[in-house]
Amino acid sequence: MLENKILITGGCGFIGAKVVKLLVGSDYEIFVIDDLSTGTREAIPTNRVALKICDIRSEEATRYIAKIEPNYVIHLAAQIDVQMSLEQQLLDADINVMGTLNVMQACQSLPDFKRFVFASSAAVYGDNRDLPLVEASLTVPTSPYGMSKLVGEQYLALNEETHDFPYCALRFANVYGDKSGFGKDVISNFWRQLSGGVAPTVYGDGEQTRDFIYVDDIAQALIHALKVSQNGTYNISTDEQTSIQDVLRIMNTILSTTISPQQLPARIGDIKDSRLSNQKFMMTTSWRPRYTLQAGLEKCLKANKRKEQVLSK
């Protein structure tokens, strides 16, 4: 039995499965909680990982955490759809706030608990134009999703004060990768539309910018965060901003297409520009983002194309 037990909530999902695969063969005994609402059992090597299928809000999850007594938790399970959070605010808060509290409180009484790594989001900053955003920047969420992530951070900080709870909150920039072709983010949408010969949907003028980061860089950051000794919040990003129009241009080039976008009105809750400084985390750890947007898109689009070829057989 390995001494270091680690639990990944949402471990069968887009980011979680990457983390699990990186940890397999390491000095950790790996446990996963996932309700499989978006993730799949096939995403992880279940012969080397203990998988518990349950909801993070449930007593079943609480009992499981008490039973396995993890030393570390990477908490990824969440509702991540900004537009859905606007339409179903109670559900968003129930999953992202109450679910986080349920997992966190279950960890408070564990005998040798070392660190709770929380997946937060750049959405906590809202439409803050003072770029690049640093961890001390004003947080003004423009969506219930962003608010729910900020509340999760605040509960962790409060429990550090009241229970000496060890935590690290990572504010992710816009994550994309080789499974995002089947998601709802802008790169996923572009991939499906361009591959199908359909005009990609651009909301607003397309000049809005984002800080896009490849999923492998996010997974590596989560593992580095396990060893961060200083409690607090850290941005995980490339510290670069790219317009939506430029993303479309790069993807057209990679796919050898020349499809112009269909422009629709800007959506409520969407921000204008985003760029996060990653200096604090890089000064604290040896982590560095490895993938440029061009390289990351080439890798994920080729992988998505292979998946579609397999599915079509």
Buried (B, 14 or more C-beta within 10 A) or exposed (E): EEEBBBBBBBBBBBBBBBBBBBBBEEEBBBBBBBBEEBBEEEBBEEEEBBBBEBBBBBEBBBEBBEEBBBBBBBBBBBBBBBBBBBEBBEEBBBBBBEBBBBBBBBBEEBEEBBBBBBBBBBBBBBEBEEBBBBBEBEBBBBBBBBBBBBBBBBBBBEBBEEEEBBBBBBBBBBBBBBBBBBBEBBBBBBBBBBBEEEEBEBBBEBEBBBBBBBBBBBBBBBBBBBEBEEBBBBBBBBBBBBBBBBBBEBBBEBBEBEBEBEBEEBEEBBBEBBBBBBBBBBEBBEBEBEBEBEEBBBBBBEBBBEBBEEEEE
